[in-house]
Amino acid sequence: MPLSLEDVTALWLTAKLAGVTTGLLLVLATPLAWWLARSRSRWRAPVSAIVALPLVLPPTVLGFYLLVAMGPAGPVGKLTTWLGIDLLPFTFSGLVIGSLIYSLPFVVQPLRNAFAAIDPDILDAAATLGASPLDRFCSVALRLARPGYLAAGVLGFAHTVGEFGVVLMIGGSIPGETRLVSVQIYDHAESLSFASAHALSIVLVMFAFIALSALYWLGPRQRTASVGL
Amino acid sequence: MTEGLRLQLNTRPDAGTTFSLDVDAHFPNTKITALFGPSGAGKTTVLKVLAGLRPDLSATVEWRGAKWQSTEQFVPPHRRTLAYVSQQGALFPSMSVAENLQFASRRAHQAIPEAEFSPLIDALAPAELIDKSVAMLSGGERQRVAIARAALRRPEILLLDEPLSALDTERRQPVLAALERLRDSGQVTILYVSHAVDEVARIADHLVLLRNGKSEAEGTFAMLTDAGHVNALVAGGRSAQLAGTAGDIDTRWGLMPVDVSGATLWLPAPSSTGIRQVRVHILARDVSISLDRTVASSILNRIRSTVTALSDSGDGVTLLVSLRVGDQSFFASITRRSCVELDLQPGQKVYAQIKSAALLP
């Protein structure tokens, strides 16, 4: 059975959410991963734990607290009301915020591994050749961490595509706004239209397979470091 | 002694180092200073402190009167007018050789003209390697590129950690000559970490001796040799260096004559020519003594010299004979038995035989 217009809309929305989330995460996670890789602060352990929390928490727990926080009585909800923005639950922006938190460890960890693998002598050499800390980061560290960025991008994107629990809690199922592929598949299965559920599901299976193949193929040396979360 | 680079470094084992460092050293302006000592003495740590890579250690670094590091202030490495070549070279693995070199030349200091550094860069010949990727380079090639990269930064101070350790002997000579020429330009201060006594004896104007994290002595090679500081560190025992003037190379045999206080020493000719004033480094174990000139022997170099002293080396077998040629002294290590058989006495005239192959200009 071919994909319906609603299915295509859900696919497009999912791709948009994953793209926006991954893009933002690559930028936001960079300083965090750098700090985690190089700092000797005693705050490193608790911060690492917080970053890794979404890995072990049931997504519904994460979604529940996000829903409460972004709701009219929650701190984020009060802030958005005060700023004159609508409440975030059941909006695309709300989904982006949820996805940022949900996929954070999948982007931070490969970047952190890539930064930690950079020989400090090489950064020292750059410093004594006249490169400032920012210059060192941009012209030496970023280039060396390229495989880490590839892994982080692929994993962050794929993981966001696959989210369900968080989405259901804070996004609901508004077509074109918050109804993602995973929700659409759930709805198809609930209404016993298994053929439609299968058509969409196979698209996701193919996507996940291609994404992971690309990752293993393009970054053979990074494989264990980046996927071994 | 405010001219040049001054370092005071004091750490205890708990301050992030495995051993304590107590260094007070001076590196004269526009000279080559060798930081010399056994491995584990703290030489690399000293270089890193000078380079600004150890803000965690309590040190005072002063360059030409300006404070680079103290308890109150810290000038970060990229603002210090120096270049540092670590032992492994630390080339950027993601870049080609050309990009590595450009990295330095784009960030070069402008104070010293580029031309001063070109003989050194020519001697390293990085142009042969320019198209290679860093991963394809051999150890010696890496070292050459790393030194060339540091030179392209056009530093006032060049910090070199065992710079020639991976180069073969043929390559070392032109690089040493180029470093001497750079020193002679009078604009660059060079700090040279090495445990190779022949290199140090040849190029160092000033020596800082480090042992067990302490700066033990400082001075010229001759001063430290006379004070007995250097011989303890050198395999083969006591050594000395003789200053001389090189003559024209005898191309038939590949030998170069060096006039040392009127006597002629024949040395293997170096591949680069044009060096006139040379220092010849002689290990005591490479010198033997005969009373007669006419002994048939494969030894080319026989210098008429005077015995000035005989001293026990402490091992019960050998003696150290101090010899003088003109106003320069050197040493021979001989057995006590030979000494008795030759009946050596202070003041006696003898022939010192030195193997040419053991000599390096």
Interface residues (C-beta under 8 A of the other chain):
Chain A: D119 D121 I122 D124 A125 A126 A127 T128 L129 G130 A131 S132 P133 D135 S139 V140 R143 L144 R146
Chain B: K48 A51 G52 L53 P76 P77 H78 R80 L82 A83 Y84 S86 Q88 A90 L91 F92 P93 S94 M95 F103 A104 R107 A108 H109 R149 A150 R153 L159
